[in-house]
Amino acid sequence: MPAPPGVPRLDELSRKWLDLAERRLAYYEELYRTGRWALYFPTQELFAVRMLDVIKTVKTFRRVVQRVPDRPREAHRLRQAA
């Protein structure tokens, strides 16, 4: 069923969340490369736990974006006459 006017579509929302998750991953990668993680996390283990959570989130949203169809299927757009 298509979204009502004025309501964002699921594919648009999931792509935006994926973009946000990937930017967050890039930020955490930069923290790791530069060593700045030590300013925000008391131990490397805590940073690693958070980094794994960030990676898991990106993978989840990538799967969601792959599953969401770009357009509704033909069967949903056309209804048979009764």
N, C-alpha and C positions, 0 to 999 in steps of 0.2 A: 504494500500500500504506500503510495507516495506521501511525502510529508506535506502537511497543509502549508499554504502560503505564509511566509514570515517565519517558518520554523526551519532551522538548518537541517540538512540531510545527514544521515548517519555517516555516509562516506566522507563528507566534508569535515564533520566533527572528528572522526577517527584520524584523518590525515593531519588535522591541526594538533591533536594530541601526540601523534607520532613525531611531528616536527618539534614540539616542545620537549619530548623525551629524548630525541636525538641531540638537541642543543644542550640538555642537561648532561648527557653522556660526554659530549665534547668538553664541557666545563670540567667534569671530573677527570677526564683524560689529561687535560691541561694541569689540573692540580697535581696529578701524579707525576707528570713529566718534569714539572718545575720544582717539585718538593714542597709546594705551598700547602699540601694537605696537612702538614704538621702544625700549621697555624690554627687549623680548625678542628682537628681530631687528636685526642690525647695519645692514641696508639695506632700503629699501622693496621692492626687487626680490625679495629673499629672502622677505619677507612675502607678496608677491604670488604667488610660486610656491607657497607653502604654502596660501594662500587658494584658489588654483585647484584644488589637490589636494583640499581640503575640499569645495569645490563639486562636483567630479567624484564624490567618494564619496557625497554626498547624492543626486545624480542617479542613480547606479548602484543604490543601495538603493531609491529610489522605483520604478525599473523592476522590480526584483526583487519588491517587495511587490505591484505590479500584476499580475505574472505568476503568483504563487502563489495557487492556488484556495483559497477559504475552506473548502470541503468537498470530499471526494473525489467524483469523478464517479460517476454511477449505475452505469456499466458496471463499475467497480472494486468496488463494494460487492456487487453481485449476480452470482453465477456461474451459468452454465447447468449443468443436470444433465447428466452424461455418458451 
